[in-house]
């Protein structure tokens, strides 16, 4: 395998990792946990109930990969 082919393989591997990690971080919002560690529940008397860290979905949508 020449250097150019190796670079393409490495690039594909990193892209796969990038996609997998983006999906995992998005799933954190669904399970309301950082992987297996649950997020602390809200304590605000003004914002009871609802999903933790999800009001407008802007934080969830702000997760970018590069």
PDB file of N, H, CA, C and O in Angstrom:
ATOM      1  N   UNK A   1       0.849  -1.164   0.000  1.00  0.00           N
ATOM      2  CA  UNK A   1       0.000   0.000   0.000  1.00  0.00           C
ATOM      3  C   UNK A   1       0.899   1.233   0.000  1.00  0.00           C
ATOM      4  O   UNK A   1       1.796   1.366   0.832  1.00  0.00           O
ATOM      5  N   UNK A   2       0.640   2.127  -0.947  1.00  0.00           N
ATOM      6  H   UNK A   2      -0.089   2.019  -1.623  1.00  0.00           H
ATOM      7  CA  UNK A   2       1.475   3.320  -1.013  1.00  0.00           C
ATOM      8  C   UNK A   2       0.975   4.394  -0.030  1.00  0.00           C
ATOM      9  O   UNK A   2      -0.064   4.235   0.611  1.00  0.00           O
ATOM     10  N   UNK A   3       1.716   5.447   0.067  1.00  0.00           N
ATOM     11  H   UNK A   3       2.560   5.576  -0.453  1.00  0.00           H
ATOM     12  CA  UNK A   3       1.432   6.511   1.035  1.00  0.00           C
ATOM     13  C   UNK A   3       0.078   7.169   0.789  1.00  0.00           C
ATOM     14  O   UNK A   3      -0.643   7.479   1.738  1.00  0.00           O
ATOM     15  N   UNK A   4      -0.267   7.382  -0.469  1.00  0.00           N
ATOM     16  H   UNK A   4       0.319   7.130  -1.239  1.00  0.00           H
ATOM     17  CA  UNK A   4      -1.540   8.016  -0.812  1.00  0.00           C
ATOM     18  C   UNK A   4      -2.723   7.131  -0.398  1.00  0.00           C
ATOM     19  O   UNK A   4      -3.712   7.624   0.143  1.00  0.00           O
ATOM     20  N   UNK A   5      -2.615   5.831  -0.654  1.00  0.00           N
ATOM     21  H   UNK A   5      -1.811   5.431  -1.094  1.00  0.00           H
ATOM     22  CA  UNK A   5      -3.670   4.897  -0.262  1.00  0.00           C
ATOM     23  C   UNK A   5      -3.801   4.830   1.248  1.00  0.00           C
ATOM     24  O   UNK A   5      -4.910   4.787   1.781  1.00  0.00           O
ATOM     25  N   UNK A   6      -2.673   4.822   1.934  1.00  0.00           N
ATOM     26  H   UNK A   6      -1.772   4.858   1.501  1.00  0.00           H
ATOM     27  CA  UNK A   6      -2.676   4.786   3.396  1.00  0.00           C
ATOM     28  C   UNK A   6      -3.358   6.031   3.952  1.00  0.00           C
ATOM     29  O   UNK A   6      -4.128   5.945   4.909  1.00  0.00           O
ATOM     30  N   UNK A   7      -3.082   7.166   3.368  1.00  0.00           N
ATOM     31  H   UNK A   7      -2.457   7.236   2.591  1.00  0.00           H
ATOM     32  CA  UNK A   7      -3.698   8.420   3.803  1.00  0.00           C
ATOM     33  C   UNK A   7      -5.221   8.365   3.628  1.00  0.00           C
ATOM     34  O   UNK A   7      -5.961   8.859   4.478  1.00  0.00           O
ATOM     35  N   UNK A   8      -5.685   7.769   2.535  1.00  0.00           N
ATOM     36  H   UNK A   8      -5.084   7.367   1.844  1.00  0.00           H
ATOM     37  CA  UNK A   8      -7.126   7.627   2.293  1.00  0.00           C
ATOM     38  C   UNK A   8      -7.772   6.707   3.325  1.00  0.00           C
ATOM     39  O   UNK A   8      -8.863   6.988   3.822  1.00  0.00           O
ATOM     40  N   UNK A   9      -7.098   5.622   3.638  1.00  0.00           N
ATOM     41  H   UNK A   9      -6.212   5.394   3.234  1.00  0.00           H
ATOM     42  CA  UNK A   9      -7.617   4.687   4.645  1.00  0.00           C
ATOM     43  C   UNK A   9      -7.722   5.378   6.002  1.00  0.00           C
ATOM     44  O   UNK A   9      -8.739   5.269   6.687  1.00  0.00           O
ATOM     45  N   UNK A  10      -6.681   6.077   6.376  1.00  0.00           N
ATOM     46  H   UNK A  10      -5.855   6.166   5.820  1.00  0.00           H
ATOM     47  CA  UNK A  10      -6.682   6.803   7.648  1.00  0.00           C
ATOM     48  C   UNK A  10      -7.785   7.853   7.660  1.00  0.00           C
ATOM     49  O   UNK A  10      -8.469   8.022   8.670  1.00  0.00           O
ATOM     50  N   UNK A  11      -7.960   8.547   6.565  1.00  0.00           N
ATOM     51  H   UNK A  11      -7.404   8.409   5.746  1.00  0.00           H
ATOM     52  CA  UNK A  11      -9.014   9.554   6.458  1.00  0.00           C
ATOM     53  C   UNK A  11     -10.398   8.932   6.653  1.00  0.00           C
ATOM     54  O   UNK A  11     -11.249   9.508   7.331  1.00  0.00           O
ATOM     55  N   UNK A  12     -10.618   7.770   6.065  1.00  0.00           N
ATOM     56  H   UNK A  12      -9.926   7.302   5.515  1.00  0.00           H
ATOM     57  CA  UNK A  12     -11.905   7.072   6.210  1.00  0.00           C
ATOM     58  C   UNK A  12     -12.126   6.614   7.656  1.00  0.00           C
ATOM     59  O   UNK A  12     -13.239   6.687   8.176  1.00  0.00           O
ATOM     60  N   UNK A  13     -11.077   6.152   8.283  1.00  0.00           N
ATOM     61  H   UNK A  13     -10.172   6.092   7.860  1.00  0.00           H
ATOM     62  CA  UNK A  13     -11.176   5.718   9.679  1.00  0.00           C
ATOM     63  C   UNK A  13     -11.572   6.887  10.566  1.00  0.00           C
ATOM     64  O   UNK A  13     -12.466   6.766  11.403  1.00  0.00           O
ATOM     65  N   UNK A  14     -10.896   8.031  10.377  1.00  0.00           N
ATOM     66  H   UNK A  14     -10.170   8.130   9.697  1.00  0.00           H
ATOM     67  CA  UNK A  14     -11.221   9.203  11.188  1.00  0.00           C
ATOM     68  C   UNK A  14     -12.644   9.695  10.927  1.00  0.00           C
ATOM     69  O   UNK A  14     -13.327  10.138  11.851  1.00  0.00           O
ATOM     70  N   UNK A  15     -13.085   9.618   9.694  1.00  0.00           N
ATOM     71  H   UNK A  15     -12.531   9.258   8.944  1.00  0.00           H
ATOM     72  CA  UNK A  15     -14.466  10.026   9.358  1.00  0.00           C
ATOM     73  C   UNK A  15     -15.470   9.109  10.051  1.00  0.00           C
ATOM     74  O   UNK A  15     -16.482   9.580  10.570  1.00  0.00           O
ATOM     75  N   UNK A  16     -15.200   7.807  10.065  1.00  0.00           N
ATOM     76  H   UNK A  16     -14.377   7.424   9.643  1.00  0.00           H
ATOM     77  CA  UNK A  16     -16.088   6.861  10.754  1.00  0.00           C
ATOM     78  C   UNK A  16     -16.154   7.162  12.249  1.00  0.00           C
ATOM     79  O   UNK A  16     -17.230   7.139  12.847  1.00  0.00           O
ATOM     80  N   UNK A  17     -15.005   7.442  12.845  1.00  0.00           N
ATOM     81  H   UNK A  17     -14.131   7.461  12.359  1.00  0.00           H
ATOM     82  CA  UNK A  17     -14.963   7.795  14.270  1.00  0.00           C
ATOM     83  C   UNK A  17     -15.752   9.073  14.512  1.00  0.00           C
ATOM     84  O   UNK A  17     -16.505   9.168  15.481  1.00  0.00           O
ATOM     85  N   UNK A  18     -15.581  10.048  13.640  1.00  0.00           N
ATOM     86  H   UNK A  18     -14.969   9.971  12.853  1.00  0.00           H
ATOM     87  CA  UNK A  18     -16.278  11.327  13.751  1.00  0.00           C
ATOM     88  C   UNK A  18     -17.797  11.112  13.737  1.00  0.00           C
ATOM     89  O   UNK A  18     -18.507  11.678  14.568  1.00  0.00           O
ATOM     90  N   UNK A  19     -18.286  10.316  12.819  1.00  0.00           N
ATOM     91  H   UNK A  19     -17.709   9.856  12.144  1.00  0.00           H
ATOM     92  CA  UNK A  19     -19.720  10.049  12.709  1.00  0.00           C
ATOM     93  C   UNK A  19     -20.217   9.312  13.951  1.00  0.00           C
ATOM     94  O   UNK A  19     -21.261   9.659  14.503  1.00  0.00           O
ATOM     95  N   UNK A  20     -19.473   8.298  14.391  1.00  0.00           N
ATOM     96  H   UNK A  20     -18.624   8.017  13.943  1.00  0.00           H
ATOM     97  CA  UNK A  20     -19.876   7.528  15.571  1.00  0.00           C
ATOM     98  C   UNK A  20     -19.942   8.402  16.815  1.00  0.00           C
ATOM     99  O   UNK A  20     -20.886   8.297  17.598  1.00  0.00           O
ATOM    100  N   UNK A  21     -18.958   9.254  16.999  1.00  0.00           N
ATOM    101  H   UNK A  21     -18.191   9.339  16.363  1.00  0.00           H
ATOM    102  CA  UNK A  21     -18.951  10.112  18.193  1.00  0.00           C
ATOM    103  C   UNK A  21     -20.079  11.141  18.153  1.00  0.00           C
ATOM    104  O   UNK A  21     -20.700  11.419  19.179  1.00  0.00           O
ATOM    105  N   UNK A  22     -20.345  11.701  16.990  1.00  0.00           N
ATOM    106  H   UNK A  22     -19.840  11.476  16.157  1.00  0.00           H
ATOM    107  CA  UNK A  22     -21.459  12.650  16.860  1.00  0.00           C
ATOM    108  C   UNK A  22     -22.769  11.968  17.247  1.00  0.00           C
ATOM    109  O   UNK A  22     -23.585  12.548  17.964  1.00  0.00           O
ATOM    110  N   UNK A  23     -22.970  10.741  16.776  1.00  0.00           N
ATOM    111  H   UNK A  23     -22.307  10.270  16.194  1.00  0.00           H
ATOM    112  CA  UNK A  23     -24.187   9.997  17.105  1.00  0.00           C
ATOM    113  C   UNK A  23     -24.265   9.694  18.598  1.00  0.00           C
ATOM    114  O   UNK A  23     -25.340   9.783  19.190  1.00  0.00           O
ATOM    115  N   UNK A  24     -23.142   9.337  19.211  1.00  0.00           N
ATOM    116  H   UNK A  24     -22.268   9.264  18.730  1.00  0.00           H
ATOM    117  CA  UNK A  24     -23.134   9.042  20.644  1.00  0.00           C
ATOM    118  C   UNK A  24     -23.465  10.279  21.470  1.00  0.00           C
ATOM    119  O   UNK A  24     -24.225  10.195  22.435  1.00  0.00           O
ATOM    120  N   UNK A  25     -22.901  11.426  21.100  1.00  0.00           N
ATOM    121  H   UNK A  25     -22.283  11.494  20.316  1.00  0.00           H
ATOM    122  CA  UNK A  25     -23.204  12.640  21.841  1.00  0.00           C
ATOM    123  C   UNK A  25     -24.670  13.029  21.665  1.00  0.00           C
ATOM    124  O   UNK A  25     -25.287  13.539  22.601  1.00  0.00           O
ATOM    125  N   UNK A  26     -25.228  12.799  20.493  1.00  0.00           N
ATOM    126  H   UNK A  26     -24.727  12.385  19.734  1.00  0.00           H
ATOM    127  CA  UNK A  26     -26.647  13.075  20.282  1.00  0.00           C
ATOM    128  C   UNK A  26     -27.500  12.139  21.137  1.00  0.00           C
ATOM    129  O   UNK A  26     -28.519  12.558  21.687  1.00  0.00           O
ATOM    130  N   UNK A  27     -27.090  10.881  21.250  1.00  0.00           N
ATOM    131  H   UNK A  27     -26.263  10.541  20.803  1.00  0.00           H
ATOM    132  CA  UNK A  27     -27.825   9.927  22.087  1.00  0.00           C
ATOM    133  C   UNK A  27     -27.790  10.336  23.557  1.00  0.00           C
ATOM    134  O   UNK A  27     -28.707  10.009  24.310  1.00  0.00           O
ATOM    135  N   UNK A  28     -26.729  11.056  23.977  1.00  0.00           N
ATOM    136  H   UNK A  28     -25.984  11.321  23.365  1.00  0.00           H
ATOM    137  CA  UNK A  28     -26.676  11.535  25.357  1.00  0.00           C
ATOM    138  C   UNK A  28     -27.900  12.384  25.687  1.00  0.00           C
ATOM    139  O   UNK A  28     -28.418  12.320  26.802  1.00  0.00           O
ATOM    140  N   UNK A  29     -28.359  13.172  24.732  1.00  0.00           N
ATOM    141  H   UNK A  29     -27.938  13.225  23.827  1.00  0.00           H
ATOM    142  CA  UNK A  29     -29.536  13.999  24.975  1.00  0.00           C
ATOM    143  C   UNK A  29     -30.792  13.139  25.092  1.00  0.00           C
ATOM    144  O   UNK A  29     -31.691  13.469  25.866  1.00  0.00           O
ATOM    145  N   UNK A  30     -30.869  12.058  24.350  1.00  0.00           N
ATOM    146  H   UNK A  30     -30.139  11.790  23.721  1.00  0.00           H
ATOM    147  CA  UNK A  30     -32.012  11.160  24.441  1.00  0.00           C
ATOM    148  C   UNK A  30     -32.054  10.458  25.791  1.00  0.00           C
ATOM    149  O   UNK A  30     -33.113  10.363  26.411  1.00  0.00           O
ATOM    150  N   UNK A  31     -30.904   9.966  26.248  1.00  0.00           N
ATOM    151  H   UNK A  31     -30.044  10.043  25.744  1.00  0.00           H
ATOM    152  CA  UNK A  31     -30.878   9.234  27.513  1.00  0.00           C
ATOM    153  C   UNK A  31     -30.650  10.154  28.713  1.00  0.00           C
ATOM    154  O   UNK A  31     -30.643   9.690  29.853  1.00  0.00           O
ATOM    155  N   UNK A  32     -30.466  11.430  28.472  1.00  0.00           N
ATOM    156  H   UNK A  32     -30.471  11.808  27.546  1.00  0.00           H
ATOM    157  CA  UNK A  32     -30.217  12.440  29.500  1.00  0.00           C
ATOM    158  C   UNK A  32     -29.093  11.995  30.433  1.00  0.00           C
ATOM    159  O   UNK A  32     -29.222  12.003  31.657  1.00  0.00           O
ATOM    160  N   UNK A  33     -27.999  11.613  29.808  1.00  0.00           N
ATOM    161  H   UNK A  33     -27.894  11.607  28.813  1.00  0.00           H
ATOM    162  CA  UNK A  33     -26.825  11.135  30.532  1.00  0.00           C
ATOM    163  C   UNK A  33     -25.601  11.337  29.662  1.00  0.00           C
ATOM    164  O   UNK A  33     -25.696  11.406  28.437  1.00  0.00           O
ATOM    165  N   UNK A  34     -24.452  11.430  30.310  1.00  0.00           N
ATOM    166  H   UNK A  34     -24.375  11.374  31.305  1.00  0.00           H
ATOM    167  CA  UNK A  34     -23.190  11.441  29.576  1.00  0.00           C
ATOM    168  C   UNK A  34     -22.727  10.005  29.532  1.00  0.00           C
ATOM    169  O   UNK A  34     -22.105   9.512  30.473  1.00  0.00           O
ATOM    170  N   UNK A  35     -23.030   9.338  28.443  1.00  0.00           N
ATOM    171  H   UNK A  35     -23.535   9.738  27.678  1.00  0.00           H
ATOM    172  CA  UNK A  35     -22.842   7.907  28.277  1.00  0.00           C
ATOM    173  C   UNK A  35     -23.634   7.189  29.367  1.00  0.00           C
ATOM    174  O   UNK A  35     -24.853   7.086  29.226  1.00  0.00           O
ATOM    175  N   UNK A  36     -23.037   6.696  30.425  1.00  0.00           N
ATOM    176  H   UNK A  36     -22.047   6.780  30.539  1.00  0.00           H
ATOM    177  CA  UNK A  36     -23.803   5.966  31.436  1.00  0.00           C
ATOM    178  C   UNK A  36     -24.043   6.779  32.710  1.00  0.00           C
ATOM    179  O   UNK A  36     -24.721   6.301  33.620  1.00  0.00           O
ATOM    180  N   UNK A  37     -23.505   7.989  32.791  1.00  0.00           N
ATOM    181  H   UNK A  37     -22.955   8.377  32.052  1.00  0.00           H
ATOM    182  CA  UNK A  37     -23.647   8.814  34.002  1.00  0.00           C
ATOM    183  C   UNK A  37     -24.786   9.818  33.815  1.00  0.00           C
ATOM    184  O   UNK A  37     -24.676  10.754  33.023  1.00  0.00           O
ATOM    185  N   UNK A  38     -25.878   9.612  34.553  1.00  0.00           N
ATOM    186  H   UNK A  38     -25.967   8.852  35.196  1.00  0.00           H
ATOM    187  CA  UNK A  38     -27.073  10.454  34.409  1.00  0.00           C
ATOM    188  C   UNK A  38     -26.773  11.905  34.764  1.00  0.00           C
ATOM    189  O   UNK A  38     -25.996  12.192  35.675  1.00  0.00           O
ATOM    190  N   UNK A  39     -27.410  12.817  34.020  1.00  0.00           N
ATOM    191  H   UNK A  39     -28.041  12.584  33.280  1.00  0.00           H
ATOM    192  CA  UNK A  39     -27.282  14.229  34.335  1.00  0.00           C
ATOM    193  C   UNK A  39     -28.063  14.546  35.599  1.00  0.00           C
ATOM    194  O   UNK A  39     -29.070  13.900  35.890  1.00  0.00           O
ATOM    195  N   UNK A  40     -27.603  15.537  36.347  1.00  0.00           N
ATOM    196  H   UNK A  40     -26.785  16.062  36.110  1.00  0.00           H
ATOM    197  CA  UNK A  40     -28.322  15.981  37.543  1.00  0.00           C
ATOM    198  C   UNK A  40     -29.664  16.565  37.121  1.00  0.00           C
ATOM    199  O   UNK A  40     -29.767  17.222  36.084  1.00  0.00           O
ATOM    200  N   UNK A  41     -30.671  16.326  37.916  1.00  0.00           N
ATOM    201  H   UNK A  41     -30.588  15.793  38.758  1.00  0.00           H
ATOM    202  CA  UNK A  41     -32.011  16.855  37.646  1.00  0.00           C
ATOM    203  C   UNK A  41     -32.054  18.355  37.924  1.00  0.00           C
ATOM    204  O   UNK A  41     -31.252  18.882  38.696  1.00  0.00           O
ATOM    205  N   UNK A  42     -32.990  19.021  37.290  1.00  0.00           N
ATOM    206  H   UNK A  42     -33.641  18.593  36.663  1.00  0.00           H
ATOM    207  CA  UNK A  42     -33.158  20.466  37.491  1.00  0.00           C
ATOM    208  C   UNK A  42     -33.561  20.773  38.923  1.00  0.00           C
ATOM    209  O   UNK A  42     -34.313  20.026  39.548  1.00  0.00           O
ATOM    210  N   UNK A  43     -33.049  21.881  39.428  1.00  0.00           N
ATOM    211  H   UNK A  43     -32.438  22.488  38.920  1.00  0.00           H
ATOM    212  CA  UNK A  43     -33.382  22.321  40.769  1.00  0.00           C
ATOM    213  C   UNK A  43     -34.095  23.668  40.749  1.00  0.00           C
ATOM    214  O   UNK A  43     -34.484  24.175  41.801  1.00  0.00           O
ATOM    215  N   UNK A  44     -34.267  24.242  39.586  1.00  0.00           N
ATOM    216  H   UNK A  44     -33.951  23.830  38.731  1.00  0.00           H
ATOM    217  CA  UNK A  44     -34.876  25.560  39.458  1.00  0.00           C
ATOM    218  C   UNK A  44     -36.383  25.492  39.723  1.00  0.00           C
ATOM    219  O   UNK A  44     -37.068  24.633  39.168  1.00  0.00           O
ATOM    220  N   UNK A  45     -36.902  26.385  40.561  1.00  0.00           N
ATOM    221  H   UNK A  45     -36.346  27.083  41.012  1.00  0.00           H
ATOM    222  CA  UNK A  45     -38.355  26.410  40.796  1.00  0.00           C
ATOM    223  C   UNK A  45     -39.105  26.992  39.599  1.00  0.00           C
ATOM    224  O   UNK A  45     -40.324  26.849  39.504  1.00  0.00           O
ATOM    225  N   UNK A  46     -38.389  27.643  38.690  1.00  0.00           N
ATOM    226  H   UNK A  46     -37.398  27.759  38.767  1.00  0.00           H
ATOM    227  CA  UNK A  46     -39.026  28.276  37.541  1.00  0.00           C
ATOM    228  C   UNK A  46     -39.071  27.367  36.310  1.00  0.00           C
ATOM    229  O   UNK A  46     -39.829  27.626  35.376  1.00  0.00           O
ATOM    230  N   UNK A  47     -38.275  26.322  36.307  1.00  0.00           N
ATOM    231  H   UNK A  47     -37.658  26.112  37.067  1.00  0.00           H
ATOM    232  CA  UNK A  47     -38.177  25.457  35.125  1.00  0.00           C
ATOM    233  C   UNK A  47     -38.300  23.997  35.539  1.00  0.00           C
ATOM    234  O   UNK A  47     -37.389  23.199  35.321  1.00  0.00           O
ATOM    235  N   UNK A  48     -39.414  23.666  36.125  1.00  0.00           N
ATOM    236  H   UNK A  48     -40.155  24.315  36.302  1.00  0.00           H
ATOM    237  CA  UNK A  48     -39.638  22.304  36.599  1.00  0.00           C
ATOM    238  C   UNK A  48     -39.946  21.380  35.433  1.00  0.00           C
ATOM    239  O   UNK A  48     -40.458  21.800  34.396  1.00  0.00           O
ATOM    240  N   UNK A  49     -39.619  20.111  35.633  1.00  0.00           N
ATOM    241  H   UNK A  49     -39.203  19.769  36.476  1.00  0.00           H
ATOM    242  CA  UNK A  49     -39.955  19.104  34.640  1.00  0.00           C
ATOM    243  C   UNK A  49     -39.186  19.277  33.356  1.00  0.00           C
ATOM    244  O   UNK A  49     -38.226  20.043  33.284  1.00  0.00           O
ATOM    245  N   UNK A  50     -39.612  18.568  32.360  1.00  0.00           N
ATOM    246  H   UNK A  50     -40.392  17.945  32.419  1.00  0.00           H
ATOM    247  CA  UNK A  50     -38.945  18.659  31.065  1.00  0.00           C
ATOM    248  C   UNK A  50     -37.606  17.967  31.081  1.00  0.00           C
ATOM    249  O   UNK A  50     -37.110  17.563  32.133  1.00  0.00           O
ATOM    250  N   UNK A  51     -37.043  17.837  29.939  1.00  0.00           N
ATOM    251  H   UNK A  51     -37.447  18.165  29.085  1.00  0.00           H
ATOM    252  CA  UNK A  51     -35.760  17.162  29.799  1.00  0.00           C
ATOM    253  C   UNK A  51     -34.620  18.075  30.238  1.00  0.00           C
ATOM    254  O   UNK A  51     -34.617  19.267  29.929  1.00  0.00           O
ATOM    255  N   UNK A  52     -33.667  17.518  30.949  1.00  0.00           N
ATOM    256  H   UNK A  52     -33.670  16.550  31.200  1.00  0.00           H
ATOM    257  CA  UNK A  52     -32.499  18.270  31.389  1.00  0.00           C
ATOM    258  C   UNK A  52     -31.663  18.672  30.175  1.00  0.00           C
ATOM    259  O   UNK A  52     -31.435  17.863  29.276  1.00  0.00           O
ATOM    260  N   UNK A  53     -31.213  19.914  30.154  1.00  0.00           N
ATOM    261  H   UNK A  53     -31.398  20.572  30.884  1.00  0.00           H
ATOM    262  CA  UNK A  53     -30.387  20.492  29.095  1.00  0.00           C
ATOM    263  C   UNK A  53     -31.097  20.598  27.745  1.00  0.00           C
ATOM    264  O   UNK A  53     -30.447  20.802  26.720  1.00  0.00           O
ATOM    265  N   UNK A  54     -32.409  20.463  27.737  1.00  0.00           N
ATOM    266  H   UNK A  54     -32.937  20.297  28.570  1.00  0.00           H
ATOM    267  CA  UNK A  54     -33.139  20.592  26.476  1.00  0.00           C
ATOM    268  C   UNK A  54     -34.291  21.573  26.681  1.00  0.00           C
ATOM    269  O   UNK A  54     -35.313  21.224  27.271  1.00  0.00           O
ATOM    270  N   UNK A  55     -34.126  22.774  26.203  1.00  0.00           N
ATOM    271  H   UNK A  55     -33.295  23.058  25.723  1.00  0.00           H
ATOM    272  CA  UNK A  55     -35.195  23.769  26.196  1.00  0.00           C
ATOM    273  C   UNK A  55     -35.528  24.110  24.751  1.00  0.00           C
ATOM    274  O   UNK A  55     -36.667  23.982  24.302  1.00  0.00           O
ATOM    275  N   UNK A  56     -34.497  24.547  24.041  1.00  0.00           N
ATOM    276  H   UNK A  56     -33.572  24.651  24.406  1.00  0.00           H
ATOM    277  CA  UNK A  56     -34.709  25.006  22.667  1.00  0.00           C
ATOM    278  C   UNK A  56     -34.047  24.101  21.637  1.00  0.00           C
ATOM    279  O   UNK A  56     -34.184  24.340  20.438  1.00  0.00           O
ATOM    280  N   UNK A  57     -33.348  23.089  22.066  1.00  0.00           N
ATOM    281  H   UNK A  57     -33.237  22.894  23.040  1.00  0.00           H
ATOM    282  CA  UNK A  57     -32.543  22.161  21.242  1.00  0.00           C
ATOM    283  C   UNK A  57     -31.302  22.821  20.634  1.00  0.00           C
ATOM    284  O   UNK A  57     -30.569  22.176  19.885  1.00  0.00           O
ATOM    285  N   UNK A  58     -31.058  24.091  20.945  1.00  0.00           N
ATOM    286  H   UNK A  58     -31.653  24.615  21.554  1.00  0.00           H
ATOM    287  CA  UNK A  58     -29.871  24.753  20.380  1.00  0.00           C
ATOM    288  C   UNK A  58     -28.577  24.113  20.857  1.00  0.00           C
ATOM    289  O   UNK A  58     -27.634  23.968  20.079  1.00  0.00           O
ATOM    290  N   UNK A  59     -28.520  23.722  22.146  1.00  0.00           N
ATOM    291  H   UNK A  59     -29.286  23.840  22.778  1.00  0.00           H
ATOM    292  CA  UNK A  59     -27.303  23.086  22.647  1.00  0.00           C
ATOM    293  C   UNK A  59     -27.077  21.761  21.934  1.00  0.00           C
ATOM    294  O   UNK A  59     -25.961  21.464  21.510  1.00  0.00           O
ATOM    295  N   UNK A  60     -28.125  20.969  21.802  1.00  0.00           N
ATOM    296  H   UNK A  60     -29.032  21.210  22.146  1.00  0.00           H
ATOM    297  CA  UNK A  60     -28.015  19.669  21.123  1.00  0.00           C
ATOM    298  C   UNK A  60     -27.570  19.856  19.674  1.00  0.00           C
ATOM    299  O   UNK A  60     -26.726  19.103  19.187  1.00  0.00           O
ATOM    300  N   UNK A  61     -28.113  20.826  18.996  1.00  0.00           N
ATOM    301  H   UNK A  61     -28.798  21.437  19.392  1.00  0.00           H
ATOM    302  CA  UNK A  61     -27.785  21.069  17.586  1.00  0.00           C
ATOM    303  C   UNK A  61     -26.413  21.725  17.425  1.00  0.00           C
ATOM    304  O   UNK A  61     -25.873  21.755  16.319  1.00  0.00           O
ATOM    305  N   UNK A  62     -25.848  22.244  18.499  1.00  0.00           N
ATOM    306  H   UNK A  62     -26.287  22.220  19.398  1.00  0.00           H
ATOM    307  CA  UNK A  62     -24.568  22.931  18.391  1.00  0.00           C
ATOM    308  C   UNK A  62     -23.382  21.975  18.357  1.00  0.00           C
ATOM    309  O   UNK A  62     -22.261  22.399  18.078  1.00  0.00           O
ATOM    310  N   UNK A  63     -23.606  20.699  18.634  1.00  0.00           N
ATOM    311  H   UNK A  63     -24.517  20.355  18.861  1.00  0.00           H
ATOM    312  CA  UNK A  63     -22.514  19.732  18.620  1.00  0.00           C
ATOM    313  C   UNK A  63     -22.046  19.537  17.183  1.00  0.00           C
ATOM    314  O   UNK A  63     -22.805  19.080  16.328  1.00  0.00           O
ATOM    315  N   UNK A  64     -20.813  19.881  16.932  1.00  0.00           N
ATOM    316  H   UNK A  64     -20.196  20.252  17.627  1.00  0.00           H
ATOM    317  CA  UNK A  64     -20.226  19.781  15.590  1.00  0.00           C
ATOM    318  C   UNK A  64     -18.991  18.901  15.631  1.00  0.00           C
ATOM    319  O   UNK A  64     -18.346  18.766  16.671  1.00  0.00           O
ATOM    320  N   UNK A  65     -18.673  18.318  14.521  1.00  0.00           N
ATOM    321  H   UNK A  65     -19.197  18.428  13.676  1.00  0.00           H
ATOM    322  CA  UNK A  65     -17.452  17.528  14.402  1.00  0.00           C
ATOM    323  C   UNK A  65     -16.522  18.168  13.385  1.00  0.00           C
ATOM    324  O   UNK A  65     -16.947  18.891  12.483  1.00  0.00           O
ATOM    325  N   UNK A  66     -15.249  17.878  13.559  1.00  0.00           N
ATOM    326  H   UNK A  66     -14.905  17.291  14.292  1.00  0.00           H
ATOM    327  CA  UNK A  66     -14.271  18.342  12.574  1.00  0.00           C
ATOM    328  C   UNK A  66     -13.038  17.508  12.655  1.00  0.00           C
ATOM    329  O   UNK A  66     -12.088  17.735  11.906  1.00  0.00           O
TER     330      UNK A  66
END
